[in-house]
């Protein structure tokens, strides 16, 4: 009601004053009076317009005429008058009824009218039609409710609000589904609990809030943490929310679990890398096979040419060593990725490891006429490590430097000690490394050139293997380069013993050259492998009987009475495990020592053969030194 419309006097009492003219002419408000019992005693034009009654039709009627039947039934009109009489004023909103029976939403103010003595003489009533405003408000409420239900019903997105400090003030069912928290568990807690510990420590949640505050919105992808502690890959949008006065109300946060998409993308990348790797592997395996085939053909065509034969045999030996190294690297990568590689630490002298690594890389260095210059900070560098694995690391680093450097260049190896850390730098004068590739080159199956097309070749596993073996020793390895064409430096850091104690390396036991001739039963379904190994054993003075399958082995064993049985595991029909079990009941094998020959050499494989009753486990291709050492050990020769 307008402020200048009096509600504490009757309209009739206004007389012909400007106030009466004003009240009579108002059309947006129904302004009328009631007697003390609630009968209409005056009526303005606004009342006629809003309620539909003329003054002649409504004067003298009870004002309950304007109320809905249910309001009349519960005596609401009388309650309003009573409240107004007691309090002096009563305000209400609700449905009212027009003359034509239609309803409208009304805001009603009833004021008690009293004379100079304070005696109640009636009531002033002001009614405003608020239907349109209610409809707008209801539409807004419905819209907000629809939006609330929509947000609440979304399961694929976590949608929630944060206050300006980052504490959670709303939570939808998608948030519960994705993050694992119920609404009552999470409201009021800080959103940083969804971030991994390292992100919290680096201040990432606070940075996100600040960036959203400055820019209005920030988007991020990364690992997030569920209630149970598991990680998921999330796409997160954080939007600043402001109220009507442009004050920061908080932040809207939308999170989507992208773990499945990331897994598919990673599978696609892995599949692509695997396809490239297989193409490279095929290339790398065929390369050494070609000269082997050529060398064998040369020997066949000119068997009497001793110089040619020696040259061909040297070539075959180099290429077989290269093939063996490829296979060893593949097996080591498999062991590392499955967590099944085992270090055998012992007191070692690191200068010897450097020398052995260079020696192992010598064929490649000689082929490119490259020189290795070693500068060591001390004549003796003692530490505790797996000698074989560190030699493998140094060999890989030297080979990598050789492969990517021009002929007739020098490779430098420099050692130094910083506190309790041995630092080894391998520097080359080669093609260098692009800055964006300095970290990628340590990833599995990754080369700086496109795999399969790089003239330098390789499987892209050498540096990955180096990093894994170094990290198993508690060390680090990193690459540095001034850029393409400017060479590169690989820095290896390994922990040294406290105080650099002088550890005494264990003396190597030389292989006994004089070994008593043994009766050996060789069981292998690969005829070429069996015949070639038997030939080598016979050249060393041993008596060898060959069986090309398990049944034949059981047949010939009583006759040859073997001291040693070399048994291939993967054979058709009767495999090596079945052979060794059956042979224990064969006469003449009571003192036989059984050796498993296999391409599998992981700890679980060795445990399997030991459980089956084998006395030793040799991995193909077998080095003669390893084979003879095993025979000597099993026959009691130190």
ABEGO torsion letter per residue (X at the ends): XBAABBAABBAAAAEBBAAAAAAAABAABBBBBBBAAGBBABBBAAAAAAAGBBAAAABGBBAAAABBAAAAAAGAAAAAAAAAAAAGBBBBBEBBBBAAGBBBBBBBBBBBBBBAAGBBAEBBBBBBBAAAAAAAAAAAAAAAAAAAAAAAABAABBBBBBBAAGBBABBBAAAAAAAGBBAAAABGBBAAAABBAAAAAAGAAAAAAAAAAAAGBBBBBEBBBBAAGBBBBBBBBBBBBBBAAGBBAEBBBBBBBAAAAAAAAAAAAAAAAAAAAAAAAAAAAAAAAAAAAAAAAAAAABAABAAAAAAAAAAAAAAAAAAAAAAAAAAAAAAAAAGABBBBBBBBBAAAAAAAAAAAAAAAAAAAGBBBBBBBABABBBBBBBAAAAAAAAAAAAAAAAAABBBGBBBBBBBBBBEABBBBBBBBABAEBBAAAAAAAABBGBBABBBGABAAEEAGAAAAAAAAAAAAAGBBBBBBBAEBGAEBBBBBBBBBBBGGBBBBBBBBBBBBABBBBBBBBBBBABAAAAAAAAAAAAAAGBBBBBBABAAAAAAAAAAAGBABBBBBABBBGBBAAAAAAAAAABBGAAABBBBBBBABABAAAAAAAAAAGBABBBBOBBBAAAAAAAAAAAAGBX
